[in-house]
Amino acid sequence: MTEKRTPDIDVPRCTGCGRCVAACPGRNLTLEVAGYRKHALLVKPRECDGCLACLPACPVRAIT
């Protein structure tokens, strides 16, 4: 049985541009504000189907 892959977000590297949020077909990602910065957050990990459409959308490669 294959394990479902979900995105892992490198929060310090994330610029909060929102491209991954826009690319996610299931709307499982959102932007979270922490202090004066924004970063991506996987809010519905159980609903993520592992398509990883967010991966190529990230311009700074903060998602693996």
PDBQT receptor file of N, H, CA, C and O in Angstrom, charges set to zero:
ATOM      1  N   MET A   1       0.843  -1.181   0.000  1.00  0.00    +0.000 N 
ATOM      2  CA  MET A   1       0.000   0.000   0.000  1.00  0.00    +0.000 C 
ATOM      3  C   MET A   1       0.887   1.243   0.000  1.00  0.00    +0.000 C 
ATOM      4  O   MET A   1       1.846   1.327   0.767  1.00  0.00    +0.000 OA
ATOM      5  N   THR A   2       0.568   2.196  -0.853  1.00  0.00    +0.000 N 
ATOM      6  H   THR A   2      -0.211   2.128  -1.476  1.00  0.00    +0.000 HD
ATOM      7  CA  THR A   2       1.347   3.410  -0.980  1.00  0.00    +0.000 C 
ATOM      8  C   THR A   2       0.849   4.464  -0.003  1.00  0.00    +0.000 C 
ATOM      9  O   THR A   2      -0.354   4.681   0.139  1.00  0.00    +0.000 OA
ATOM     10  N   GLU A   3       1.793   5.116   0.667  1.00  0.00    +0.000 N 
ATOM     11  H   GLU A   3       2.771   4.940   0.552  1.00  0.00    +0.000 HD
ATOM     12  CA  GLU A   3       1.443   6.169   1.608  1.00  0.00    +0.000 C 
ATOM     13  C   GLU A   3       1.095   7.444   0.845  1.00  0.00    +0.000 C 
ATOM     14  O   GLU A   3       1.780   7.806  -0.111  1.00  0.00    +0.000 OA
ATOM     15  N   LYS A   4       0.035   8.119   1.267  1.00  0.00    +0.000 N 
ATOM     16  H   LYS A   4      -0.521   7.825   2.044  1.00  0.00    +0.000 HD
ATOM     17  CA  LYS A   4      -0.388   9.359   0.624  1.00  0.00    +0.000 C 
ATOM     18  C   LYS A   4       0.620  10.457   0.938  1.00  0.00    +0.000 C 
ATOM     19  O   LYS A   4       0.996  10.652   2.093  1.00  0.00    +0.000 OA
ATOM     20  N   ARG A   5       1.056  11.175  -0.098  1.00  0.00    +0.000 N 
ATOM     21  H   ARG A   5       0.751  11.016  -1.037  1.00  0.00    +0.000 HD
ATOM     22  CA  ARG A   5       2.001  12.266   0.087  1.00  0.00    +0.000 C 
ATOM     23  C   ARG A   5       1.249  13.572   0.269  1.00  0.00    +0.000 C 
ATOM     24  O   ARG A   5       0.331  13.876  -0.493  1.00  0.00    +0.000 OA
ATOM     25  N   THR A   6       1.629  14.333   1.262  1.00  0.00    +0.000 N 
ATOM     26  H   THR A   6       2.374  14.086   1.881  1.00  0.00    +0.000 HD
ATOM     27  CA  THR A   6       1.064  15.662   1.471  1.00  0.00    +0.000 C 
ATOM     28  C   THR A   6       2.211  16.663   1.483  1.00  0.00    +0.000 C 
ATOM     29  O   THR A   6       3.346  16.299   1.793  1.00  0.00    +0.000 OA
ATOM     30  N   PRO A   7       1.930  17.911   1.152  1.00  0.00    +0.000 N 
ATOM     31  CA  PRO A   7       2.995  18.905   1.102  1.00  0.00    +0.000 C 
ATOM     32  C   PRO A   7       3.565  19.223   2.482  1.00  0.00    +0.000 C 
ATOM     33  O   PRO A   7       2.841  19.306   3.474  1.00  0.00    +0.000 OA
ATOM     34  N   ASP A   8       4.875  19.396   2.509  1.00  0.00    +0.000 N 
ATOM     35  H   ASP A   8       5.463  19.328   1.703  1.00  0.00    +0.000 HD
ATOM     36  CA  ASP A   8       5.563  19.823   3.723  1.00  0.00    +0.000 C 
ATOM     37  C   ASP A   8       6.064  21.234   3.451  1.00  0.00    +0.000 C 
ATOM     38  O   ASP A   8       6.831  21.446   2.511  1.00  0.00    +0.000 OA
ATOM     39  N   ILE A   9       5.642  22.198   4.259  1.00  0.00    +0.000 N 
ATOM     40  H   ILE A   9       5.019  22.025   5.022  1.00  0.00    +0.000 HD
ATOM     41  CA  ILE A   9       5.953  23.607   4.026  1.00  0.00    +0.000 C 
ATOM     42  C   ILE A   9       7.072  24.059   4.951  1.00  0.00    +0.000 C 
ATOM     43  O   ILE A   9       6.987  23.918   6.171  1.00  0.00    +0.000 OA
ATOM     44  N   ASP A  10       8.129  24.607   4.345  1.00  0.00    +0.000 N 
ATOM     45  H   ASP A  10       8.198  24.722   3.354  1.00  0.00    +0.000 HD
ATOM     46  CA  ASP A  10       9.252  25.181   5.086  1.00  0.00    +0.000 C 
ATOM     47  C   ASP A  10       8.852  26.623   5.427  1.00  0.00    +0.000 C 
ATOM     48  O   ASP A  10       9.038  27.532   4.618  1.00  0.00    +0.000 OA
ATOM     49  N   VAL A  11       8.309  26.821   6.618  1.00  0.00    +0.000 N 
ATOM     50  H   VAL A  11       8.158  26.083   7.276  1.00  0.00    +0.000 HD
ATOM     51  CA  VAL A  11       7.737  28.109   7.017  1.00  0.00    +0.000 C 
ATOM     52  C   VAL A  11       8.745  29.255   6.933  1.00  0.00    +0.000 C 
ATOM     53  O   VAL A  11       8.394  30.308   6.401  1.00  0.00    +0.000 OA
ATOM     54  N   PRO A  12       9.979  29.111   7.430  1.00  0.00    +0.000 N 
ATOM     55  CA  PRO A  12      10.923  30.233   7.318  1.00  0.00    +0.000 C 
ATOM     56  C   PRO A  12      11.249  30.615   5.866  1.00  0.00    +0.000 C 
ATOM     57  O   PRO A  12      11.556  31.773   5.581  1.00  0.00    +0.000 OA
ATOM     58  N   ARG A  13      11.183  29.659   4.974  1.00  0.00    +0.000 N 
ATOM     59  H   ARG A  13      10.934  28.719   5.206  1.00  0.00    +0.000 HD
ATOM     60  CA  ARG A  13      11.494  29.929   3.568  1.00  0.00    +0.000 C 
ATOM     61  C   ARG A  13      10.300  30.500   2.800  1.00  0.00    +0.000 C 
ATOM     62  O   ARG A  13      10.483  31.216   1.816  1.00  0.00    +0.000 OA
ATOM     63  N   CYS A  14       9.097  30.192   3.236  1.00  0.00    +0.000 N 
ATOM     64  H   CYS A  14       8.948  29.610   4.036  1.00  0.00    +0.000 HD
ATOM     65  CA  CYS A  14       7.870  30.631   2.563  1.00  0.00    +0.000 C 
ATOM     66  C   CYS A  14       7.749  32.159   2.619  1.00  0.00    +0.000 C 
ATOM     67  O   CYS A  14       7.936  32.772   3.670  1.00  0.00    +0.000 OA
ATOM     68  N   THR A  15       7.429  32.759   1.460  1.00  0.00    +0.000 N 
ATOM     69  H   THR A  15       7.277  32.261   0.607  1.00  0.00    +0.000 HD
ATOM     70  CA  THR A  15       7.283  34.212   1.381  1.00  0.00    +0.000 C 
ATOM     71  C   THR A  15       5.837  34.671   1.530  1.00  0.00    +0.000 C 
ATOM     72  O   THR A  15       5.577  35.871   1.628  1.00  0.00    +0.000 OA
ATOM     73  N   GLY A  16       4.897  33.734   1.548  1.00  0.00    +0.000 N 
ATOM     74  H   GLY A  16       5.109  32.760   1.469  1.00  0.00    +0.000 HD
ATOM     75  CA  GLY A  16       3.488  34.088   1.695  1.00  0.00    +0.000 C 
ATOM     76  C   GLY A  16       2.880  34.673   0.437  1.00  0.00    +0.000 C 
ATOM     77  O   GLY A  16       1.940  35.464   0.513  1.00  0.00    +0.000 OA
ATOM     78  N   CYS A  17       3.406  34.294  -0.723  1.00  0.00    +0.000 N 
ATOM     79  H   CYS A  17       4.170  33.651  -0.784  1.00  0.00    +0.000 HD
ATOM     80  CA  CYS A  17       2.909  34.855  -1.991  1.00  0.00    +0.000 C 
ATOM     81  C   CYS A  17       1.510  34.354  -2.339  1.00  0.00    +0.000 C 
ATOM     82  O   CYS A  17       0.776  35.045  -3.046  1.00  0.00    +0.000 OA
ATOM     83  N   GLY A  18       1.123  33.171  -1.862  1.00  0.00    +0.000 N 
ATOM     84  H   GLY A  18       1.719  32.610  -1.288  1.00  0.00    +0.000 HD
ATOM     85  CA  GLY A  18      -0.214  32.642  -2.100  1.00  0.00    +0.000 C 
ATOM     86  C   GLY A  18      -0.371  31.835  -3.376  1.00  0.00    +0.000 C 
ATOM     87  O   GLY A  18      -1.482  31.403  -3.683  1.00  0.00    +0.000 OA
ATOM     88  N   ARG A  19       0.683  31.618  -4.122  1.00  0.00    +0.000 N 
ATOM     89  H   ARG A  19       1.586  31.970  -3.873  1.00  0.00    +0.000 HD
ATOM     90  CA  ARG A  19       0.571  30.860  -5.369  1.00  0.00    +0.000 C 
ATOM     91  C   ARG A  19       0.186  29.408  -5.110  1.00  0.00    +0.000 C 
ATOM     92  O   ARG A  19      -0.567  28.822  -5.887  1.00  0.00    +0.000 OA
ATOM     93  N   CYS A  20       0.684  28.829  -4.045  1.00  0.00    +0.000 N 
ATOM     94  H   CYS A  20       1.296  29.305  -3.413  1.00  0.00    +0.000 HD
ATOM     95  CA  CYS A  20       0.334  27.447  -3.712  1.00  0.00    +0.000 C 
ATOM     96  C   CYS A  20      -1.137  27.340  -3.327  1.00  0.00    +0.000 C 
ATOM     97  O   CYS A  20      -1.805  26.359  -3.652  1.00  0.00    +0.000 OA
ATOM     98  N   VAL A  21      -1.629  28.352  -2.638  1.00  0.00    +0.000 N 
ATOM     99  H   VAL A  21      -1.086  29.150  -2.374  1.00  0.00    +0.000 HD
ATOM    100  CA  VAL A  21      -3.037  28.388  -2.236  1.00  0.00    +0.000 C 
ATOM    101  C   VAL A  21      -3.923  28.416  -3.482  1.00  0.00    +0.000 C 
ATOM    102  O   VAL A  21      -4.929  27.709  -3.552  1.00  0.00    +0.000 OA
ATOM    103  N   ALA A  22      -3.548  29.227  -4.451  1.00  0.00    +0.000 N 
ATOM    104  H   ALA A  22      -2.731  29.801  -4.394  1.00  0.00    +0.000 HD
ATOM    105  CA  ALA A  22      -4.313  29.333  -5.692  1.00  0.00    +0.000 C 
ATOM    106  C   ALA A  22      -4.240  28.051  -6.511  1.00  0.00    +0.000 C 
ATOM    107  O   ALA A  22      -5.194  27.713  -7.212  1.00  0.00    +0.000 OA
ATOM    108  N   ALA A  23      -3.122  27.333  -6.434  1.00  0.00    +0.000 N 
ATOM    109  H   ALA A  23      -2.347  27.607  -5.865  1.00  0.00    +0.000 HD
ATOM    110  CA  ALA A  23      -2.925  26.119  -7.230  1.00  0.00    +0.000 C 
ATOM    111  C   ALA A  23      -3.619  24.889  -6.649  1.00  0.00    +0.000 C 
ATOM    112  O   ALA A  23      -3.835  23.911  -7.365  1.00  0.00    +0.000 OA
ATOM    113  N   CYS A  24      -3.967  24.922  -5.381  1.00  0.00    +0.000 N 
ATOM    114  H   CYS A  24      -3.791  25.716  -4.799  1.00  0.00    +0.000 HD
ATOM    115  CA  CYS A  24      -4.548  23.754  -4.708  1.00  0.00    +0.000 C 
ATOM    116  C   CYS A  24      -6.006  23.557  -5.155  1.00  0.00    +0.000 C 
ATOM    117  O   CYS A  24      -6.861  24.386  -4.845  1.00  0.00    +0.000 OA
ATOM    118  N   PRO A  25      -6.293  22.466  -5.880  1.00  0.00    +0.000 N 
ATOM    119  CA  PRO A  25      -7.663  22.251  -6.357  1.00  0.00    +0.000 C 
ATOM    120  C   PRO A  25      -8.659  21.969  -5.233  1.00  0.00    +0.000 C 
ATOM    121  O   PRO A  25      -9.849  22.249  -5.384  1.00  0.00    +0.000 OA
ATOM    122  N   GLY A  26      -8.198  21.424  -4.118  1.00  0.00    +0.000 N 
ATOM    123  H   GLY A  26      -7.232  21.197  -3.996  1.00  0.00    +0.000 HD
ATOM    124  CA  GLY A  26      -9.098  21.116  -3.010  1.00  0.00    +0.000 C 
ATOM    125  C   GLY A  26      -9.217  22.220  -1.987  1.00  0.00    +0.000 C 
ATOM    126  O   GLY A  26      -9.938  22.082  -0.998  1.00  0.00    +0.000 OA
ATOM    127  N   ARG A  27      -8.518  23.310  -2.216  1.00  0.00    +0.000 N 
ATOM    128  H   ARG A  27      -7.933  23.422  -3.019  1.00  0.00    +0.000 HD
ATOM    129  CA  ARG A  27      -8.503  24.450  -1.275  1.00  0.00    +0.000 C 
ATOM    130  C   ARG A  27      -8.115  24.003   0.135  1.00  0.00    +0.000 C 
ATOM    131  O   ARG A  27      -8.750  24.383   1.118  1.00  0.00    +0.000 OA
ATOM    132  N   ASN A  28      -7.073  23.198   0.215  1.00  0.00    +0.000 N 
ATOM    133  H   ASN A  28      -6.556  22.888  -0.584  1.00  0.00    +0.000 HD
ATOM    134  CA  ASN A  28      -6.603  22.679   1.498  1.00  0.00    +0.000 C 
ATOM    135  C   ASN A  28      -5.493  23.523   2.109  1.00  0.00    +0.000 C 
ATOM    136  O   ASN A  28      -5.088  23.296   3.249  1.00  0.00    +0.000 OA
ATOM    137  N   LEU A  29      -5.004  24.496   1.348  1.00  0.00    +0.000 N 
ATOM    138  H   LEU A  29      -5.333  24.680   0.422  1.00  0.00    +0.000 HD
ATOM    139  CA  LEU A  29      -3.966  25.401   1.832  1.00  0.00    +0.000 C 
ATOM    140  C   LEU A  29      -4.554  26.784   2.061  1.00  0.00    +0.000 C 
ATOM    141  O   LEU A  29      -5.510  27.182   1.397  1.00  0.00    +0.000 OA
ATOM    142  N   THR A  30      -3.976  27.507   3.005  1.00  0.00    +0.000 N 
ATOM    143  H   THR A  30      -3.199  27.183   3.545  1.00  0.00    +0.000 HD
ATOM    144  CA  THR A  30      -4.362  28.892   3.261  1.00  0.00    +0.000 C 
ATOM    145  C   THR A  30      -3.113  29.650   3.674  1.00  0.00    +0.000 C 
ATOM    146  O   THR A  30      -2.058  29.057   3.896  1.00  0.00    +0.000 OA
ATOM    147  N   LEU A  31      -3.241  30.953   3.774  1.00  0.00    +0.000 N 
ATOM    148  H   LEU A  31      -4.098  31.435   3.593  1.00  0.00    +0.000 HD
ATOM    149  CA  LEU A  31      -2.149  31.775   4.280  1.00  0.00    +0.000 C 
ATOM    150  C   LEU A  31      -2.446  32.134   5.725  1.00  0.00    +0.000 C 
ATOM    151  O   LEU A  31      -3.565  32.514   6.071  1.00  0.00    +0.000 OA
ATOM    152  N   GLU A  32      -1.439  32.008   6.553  1.00  0.00    +0.000 N 
ATOM    153  H   GLU A  32      -0.530  31.699   6.273  1.00  0.00    +0.000 HD
ATOM    154  CA  GLU A  32      -1.573  32.340   7.969  1.00  0.00    +0.000 C 
ATOM    155  C   GLU A  32      -0.668  33.525   8.273  1.00  0.00    +0.000 C 
ATOM    156  O   GLU A  32       0.456  33.596   7.777  1.00  0.00    +0.000 OA
ATOM    157  N   VAL A  33      -1.151  34.445   9.080  1.00  0.00    +0.000 N 
ATOM    158  H   VAL A  33      -2.064  34.388   9.483  1.00  0.00    +0.000 HD
ATOM    159  CA  VAL A  33      -0.370  35.607   9.478  1.00  0.00    +0.000 C 
ATOM    160  C   VAL A  33       0.287  35.299  10.824  1.00  0.00    +0.000 C 
ATOM    161  O   VAL A  33      -0.364  34.868  11.776  1.00  0.00    +0.000 OA
ATOM    162  N   ALA A  34       1.605  35.535  10.867  1.00  0.00    +0.000 N 
ATOM    163  H   ALA A  34       2.134  35.884  10.093  1.00  0.00    +0.000 HD
ATOM    164  CA  ALA A  34       2.364  35.352  12.107  1.00  0.00    +0.000 C 
ATOM    165  C   ALA A  34       3.245  36.586  12.275  1.00  0.00    +0.000 C 
ATOM    166  O   ALA A  34       4.252  36.744  11.586  1.00  0.00    +0.000 OA
ATOM    167  N   GLY A  35       2.855  37.440  13.185  1.00  0.00    +0.000 N 
ATOM    168  H   GLY A  35       2.037  37.311  13.745  1.00  0.00    +0.000 HD
ATOM    169  CA  GLY A  35       3.580  38.698  13.357  1.00  0.00    +0.000 C 
ATOM    170  C   GLY A  35       3.357  39.584  12.146  1.00  0.00    +0.000 C 
ATOM    171  O   GLY A  35       2.224  39.939  11.821  1.00  0.00    +0.000 OA
ATOM    172  N   TYR A  36       4.451  39.937  11.480  1.00  0.00    +0.000 N 
ATOM    173  H   TYR A  36       5.371  39.648  11.744  1.00  0.00    +0.000 HD
ATOM    174  CA  TYR A  36       4.359  40.777  10.287  1.00  0.00    +0.000 C 
ATOM    175  C   TYR A  36       4.566  39.979   9.006  1.00  0.00    +0.000 C 
ATOM    176  O   TYR A  36       4.781  40.565   7.945  1.00  0.00    +0.000 OA
ATOM    177  N   ARG A  37       4.506  38.669   9.088  1.00  0.00    +0.000 N 
ATOM    178  H   ARG A  37       4.332  38.194   9.950  1.00  0.00    +0.000 HD
ATOM    179  CA  ARG A  37       4.739  37.795   7.933  1.00  0.00    +0.000 C 
ATOM    180  C   ARG A  37       3.533  36.905   7.677  1.00  0.00    +0.000 C 
ATOM    181  O   ARG A  37       2.733  36.636   8.572  1.00  0.00    +0.000 OA
ATOM    182  N   LYS A  38       3.425  36.458   6.437  1.00  0.00    +0.000 N 
ATOM    183  H   LYS A  38       4.076  36.677   5.709  1.00  0.00    +0.000 HD
ATOM    184  CA  LYS A  38       2.440  35.451   6.062  1.00  0.00    +0.000 C 
ATOM    185  C   LYS A  38       3.196  34.211   5.624  1.00  0.00    +0.000 C 
ATOM    186  O   LYS A  38       4.320  34.296   5.130  1.00  0.00    +0.000 OA
ATOM    187  N   HIS A  39       2.571  33.062   5.810  1.00  0.00    +0.000 N 
ATOM    188  H   HIS A  39       1.657  32.993   6.212  1.00  0.00    +0.000 HD
ATOM    189  CA  HIS A  39       3.138  31.814   5.305  1.00  0.00    +0.000 C 
ATOM    190  C   HIS A  39       2.004  30.839   5.011  1.00  0.00    +0.000 C 
ATOM    191  O   HIS A  39       0.910  30.933   5.567  1.00  0.00    +0.000 OA
ATOM    192  N   ALA A  40       2.304  29.906   4.123  1.00  0.00    +0.000 N 
ATOM    193  H   ALA A  40       3.193  29.830   3.671  1.00  0.00    +0.000 HD
ATOM    194  CA  ALA A  40       1.313  28.900   3.747  1.00  0.00    +0.000 C 
ATOM    195  C   ALA A  40       1.118  27.901   4.874  1.00  0.00    +0.000 C 
ATOM    196  O   ALA A  40       2.031  27.638   5.657  1.00  0.00    +0.000 OA
ATOM    197  N   LEU A  41      -0.084  27.352   4.945  1.00  0.00    +0.000 N 
ATOM    198  H   LEU A  41      -0.826  27.566   4.309  1.00  0.00    +0.000 HD
ATOM    199  CA  LEU A  41      -0.429  26.383   5.974  1.00  0.00    +0.000 C 
ATOM    200  C   LEU A  41      -1.400  25.370   5.388  1.00  0.00    +0.000 C 
ATOM    201  O   LEU A  41      -2.388  25.738   4.753  1.00  0.00    +0.000 OA
ATOM    202  N   LEU A  42      -1.112  24.091   5.604  1.00  0.00    +0.000 N 
ATOM    203  H   LEU A  42      -0.310  23.792   6.120  1.00  0.00    +0.000 HD
ATOM    204  CA  LEU A  42      -2.017  23.019   5.181  1.00  0.00    +0.000 C 
ATOM    205  C   LEU A  42      -3.079  22.877   6.259  1.00  0.00    +0.000 C 
ATOM    206  O   LEU A  42      -2.818  22.321   7.326  1.00  0.00    +0.000 OA
ATOM    207  N   VAL A  43      -4.279  23.379   5.981  1.00  0.00    +0.000 N 
ATOM    208  H   VAL A  43      -4.492  23.830   5.114  1.00  0.00    +0.000 HD
ATOM    209  CA  VAL A  43      -5.332  23.411   6.991  1.00  0.00    +0.000 C 
ATOM    210  C   VAL A  43      -6.201  22.161   7.016  1.00  0.00    +0.000 C 
ATOM    211  O   VAL A  43      -6.841  21.865   8.026  1.00  0.00    +0.000 OA
ATOM    212  N   LYS A  44      -6.225  21.428   5.906  1.00  0.00    +0.000 N 
ATOM    213  H   LYS A  44      -5.705  21.668   5.086  1.00  0.00    +0.000 HD
ATOM    214  CA  LYS A  44      -7.035  20.215   5.851  1.00  0.00    +0.000 C 
ATOM    215  C   LYS A  44      -6.179  19.039   5.366  1.00  0.00    +0.000 C 
ATOM    216  O   LYS A  44      -6.375  18.557   4.250  1.00  0.00    +0.000 OA
ATOM    217  N   PRO A  45      -5.241  18.577   6.185  1.00  0.00    +0.000 N 
ATOM    218  CA  PRO A  45      -4.354  17.498   5.732  1.00  0.00    +0.000 C 
ATOM    219  C   PRO A  45      -5.084  16.200   5.391  1.00  0.00    +0.000 C 
ATOM    220  O   PRO A  45      -4.642  15.466   4.507  1.00  0.00    +0.000 OA
ATOM    221  N   ARG A  46      -6.177  15.907   6.064  1.00  0.00    +0.000 N 
ATOM    222  H   ARG A  46      -6.536  16.503   6.782  1.00  0.00    +0.000 HD
ATOM    223  CA  ARG A  46      -6.925  14.667   5.784  1.00  0.00    +0.000 C 
ATOM    224  C   ARG A  46      -7.643  14.728   4.443  1.00  0.00    +0.000 C 
ATOM    225  O   ARG A  46      -7.873  13.698   3.810  1.00  0.00    +0.000 OA
ATOM    226  N   GLU A  47      -7.995  15.929   4.013  1.00  0.00    +0.000 N 
ATOM    227  H   GLU A  47      -7.808  16.766   4.527  1.00  0.00    +0.000 HD
ATOM    228  CA  GLU A  47      -8.702  16.093   2.745  1.00  0.00    +0.000 C 
ATOM    229  C   GLU A  47      -7.747  16.261   1.559  1.00  0.00    +0.000 C 
ATOM    230  O   GLU A  47      -8.173  16.213   0.405  1.00  0.00    +0.000 OA
ATOM    231  N   CYS A  48      -6.472  16.455   1.841  1.00  0.00    +0.000 N 
ATOM    232  H   CYS A  48      -6.125  16.494   2.778  1.00  0.00    +0.000 HD
ATOM    233  CA  CYS A  48      -5.471  16.598   0.780  1.00  0.00    +0.000 C 
ATOM    234  C   CYS A  48      -5.328  15.260   0.066  1.00  0.00    +0.000 C 
ATOM    235  O   CYS A  48      -5.077  14.236   0.701  1.00  0.00    +0.000 OA
ATOM    236  N   ASP A  49      -5.488  15.272  -1.265  1.00  0.00    +0.000 N 
ATOM    237  H   ASP A  49      -5.692  16.104  -1.780  1.00  0.00    +0.000 HD
ATOM    238  CA  ASP A  49      -5.396  14.018  -2.020  1.00  0.00    +0.000 C 
ATOM    239  C   ASP A  49      -3.974  13.717  -2.488  1.00  0.00    +0.000 C 
ATOM    240  O   ASP A  49      -3.739  12.705  -3.147  1.00  0.00    +0.000 OA
ATOM    241  N   GLY A  50      -3.026  14.592  -2.150  1.00  0.00    +0.000 N 
ATOM    242  H   GLY A  50      -3.218  15.414  -1.615  1.00  0.00    +0.000 HD
ATOM    243  CA  GLY A  50      -1.626  14.340  -2.491  1.00  0.00    +0.000 C 
ATOM    244  C   GLY A  50      -1.280  14.638  -3.934  1.00  0.00    +0.000 C 
ATOM    245  O   GLY A  50      -0.300  14.099  -4.448  1.00  0.00    +0.000 OA
ATOM    246  N   CYS A  51      -2.051  15.479  -4.604  1.00  0.00    +0.000 N 
ATOM    247  H   CYS A  51      -2.847  15.916  -4.187  1.00  0.00    +0.000 HD
ATOM    248  CA  CYS A  51      -1.775  15.789  -6.018  1.00  0.00    +0.000 C 
ATOM    249  C   CYS A  51      -0.492  16.603  -6.177  1.00  0.00    +0.000 C 
ATOM    250  O   CYS A  51       0.139  16.574  -7.234  1.00  0.00    +0.000 OA
ATOM    251  N   LEU A  52      -0.112  17.320  -5.138  1.00  0.00    +0.000 N 
ATOM    252  H   LEU A  52      -0.625  17.344  -4.279  1.00  0.00    +0.000 HD
ATOM    253  CA  LEU A  52       1.097  18.150  -5.096  1.00  0.00    +0.000 C 
ATOM    254  C   LEU A  52       1.132  19.217  -6.190  1.00  0.00    +0.000 C 
ATOM    255  O   LEU A  52       2.205  19.564  -6.684  1.00  0.00    +0.000 OA
ATOM    256  N   ALA A  53      -0.031  19.735  -6.568  1.00  0.00    +0.000 N 
ATOM    257  H   ALA A  53      -0.903  19.453  -6.167  1.00  0.00    +0.000 HD
ATOM    258  CA  ALA A  53      -0.088  20.841  -7.527  1.00  0.00    +0.000 C 
ATOM    259  C   ALA A  53       0.555  22.098  -6.945  1.00  0.00    +0.000 C 
ATOM    260  O   ALA A  53       0.968  22.991  -7.685  1.00  0.00    +0.000 OA
ATOM    261  N   CYS A  54       0.636  22.161  -5.644  1.00  0.00    +0.000 N 
ATOM    262  H   CYS A  54       0.300  21.436  -5.042  1.00  0.00    +0.000 HD
ATOM    263  CA  CYS A  54       1.244  23.302  -4.966  1.00  0.00    +0.000 C 
ATOM    264  C   CYS A  54       2.766  23.339  -5.141  1.00  0.00    +0.000 C 
ATOM    265  O   CYS A  54       3.380  24.405  -5.084  1.00  0.00    +0.000 OA
ATOM    266  N   LEU A  55       3.356  22.181  -5.351  1.00  0.00    +0.000 N 
ATOM    267  H   LEU A  55       2.858  21.315  -5.397  1.00  0.00    +0.000 HD
ATOM    268  CA  LEU A  55       4.816  22.073  -5.444  1.00  0.00    +0.000 C 
ATOM    269  C   LEU A  55       5.408  22.937  -6.552  1.00  0.00    +0.000 C 
ATOM    270  O   LEU A  55       6.260  23.776  -6.257  1.00  0.00    +0.000 OA
ATOM    271  N   PRO A  56       5.005  22.779  -7.810  1.00  0.00    +0.000 N 
ATOM    272  CA  PRO A  56       5.587  23.618  -8.860  1.00  0.00    +0.000 C 
ATOM    273  C   PRO A  56       5.113  25.076  -8.809  1.00  0.00    +0.000 C 
ATOM    274  O   PRO A  56       5.717  25.941  -9.443  1.00  0.00    +0.000 OA
ATOM    275  N   ALA A  57       4.058  25.350  -8.074  1.00  0.00    +0.000 N 
ATOM    276  H   ALA A  57       3.567  24.648  -7.559  1.00  0.00    +0.000 HD
ATOM    277  CA  ALA A  57       3.544  26.717  -7.965  1.00  0.00    +0.000 C 
ATOM    278  C   ALA A  57       4.415  27.599  -7.073  1.00  0.00    +0.000 C 
ATOM    279  O   ALA A  57       4.378  28.824  -7.190  1.00  0.00    +0.000 OA
ATOM    280  N   CYS A  58       5.189  26.993  -6.193  1.00  0.00    +0.000 N 
ATOM    281  H   CYS A  58       5.219  25.998  -6.098  1.00  0.00    +0.000 HD
ATOM    282  CA  CYS A  58       6.013  27.745  -5.243  1.00  0.00    +0.000 C 
ATOM    283  C   CYS A  58       7.292  28.256  -5.914  1.00  0.00    +0.000 C 
ATOM    284  O   CYS A  58       8.130  27.461  -6.337  1.00  0.00    +0.000 OA
ATOM    285  N   PRO A  59       7.440  29.577  -6.011  1.00  0.00    +0.000 N 
ATOM    286  CA  PRO A  59       8.609  30.140  -6.686  1.00  0.00    +0.000 C 
ATOM    287  C   PRO A  59       9.903  30.048  -5.874  1.00  0.00    +0.000 C 
ATOM    288  O   PRO A  59      10.993  30.181  -6.431  1.00  0.00    +0.000 OA
ATOM    289  N   VAL A  60       9.792  29.821  -4.565  1.00  0.00    +0.000 N 
ATOM    290  H   VAL A  60       8.907  29.713  -4.112  1.00  0.00    +0.000 HD
ATOM    291  CA  VAL A  60      10.994  29.762  -3.723  1.00  0.00    +0.000 C 
ATOM    292  C   VAL A  60      11.291  28.351  -3.219  1.00  0.00    +0.000 C 
ATOM    293  O   VAL A  60      12.169  28.153  -2.380  1.00  0.00    +0.000 OA
ATOM    294  N   ARG A  61      10.551  27.378  -3.741  1.00  0.00    +0.000 N 
ATOM    295  H   ARG A  61       9.838  27.539  -4.422  1.00  0.00    +0.000 HD
ATOM    296  CA  ARG A  61      10.730  25.961  -3.388  1.00  0.00    +0.000 C 
ATOM    297  C   ARG A  61      10.634  25.709  -1.872  1.00  0.00    +0.000 C 
ATOM    298  O   ARG A  61      11.451  24.999  -1.286  1.00  0.00    +0.000 OA
ATOM    299  N   ALA A  62       9.621  26.308  -1.274  1.00  0.00    +0.000 N 
ATOM    300  H   ALA A  62       8.957  26.884  -1.751  1.00  0.00    +0.000 HD
ATOM    301  CA  ALA A  62       9.406  26.136   0.158  1.00  0.00    +0.000 C 
ATOM    302  C   ALA A  62       8.517  24.922   0.459  1.00  0.00    +0.000 C 
ATOM    303  O   ALA A  62       8.260  24.609   1.621  1.00  0.00    +0.000 OA
ATOM    304  N   ILE A  63       8.052  24.245  -0.593  1.00  0.00    +0.000 N 
ATOM    305  H   ILE A  63       8.260  24.499  -1.537  1.00  0.00    +0.000 HD
ATOM    306  CA  ILE A  63       7.187  23.095  -0.416  1.00  0.00    +0.000 C 
ATOM    307  C   ILE A  63       7.889  21.857  -0.972  1.00  0.00    +0.000 C 
ATOM    308  O   ILE A  63       8.387  21.856  -2.098  1.00  0.00    +0.000 OA
ATOM    309  N   THR A  64       7.915  20.806  -0.153  1.00  0.00    +0.000 N 
ATOM    310  H   THR A  64       7.510  20.808   0.761  1.00  0.00    +0.000 HD
ATOM    311  CA  THR A  64       8.503  19.532  -0.599  1.00  0.00    +0.000 C 
ATOM    312  C   THR A  64       7.485  18.439  -0.437  1.00  0.00    +0.000 C 
ATOM    313  O   THR A  64       7.765  17.283  -0.751  1.00  0.00    +0.000 OA
TER     314      THR A  64
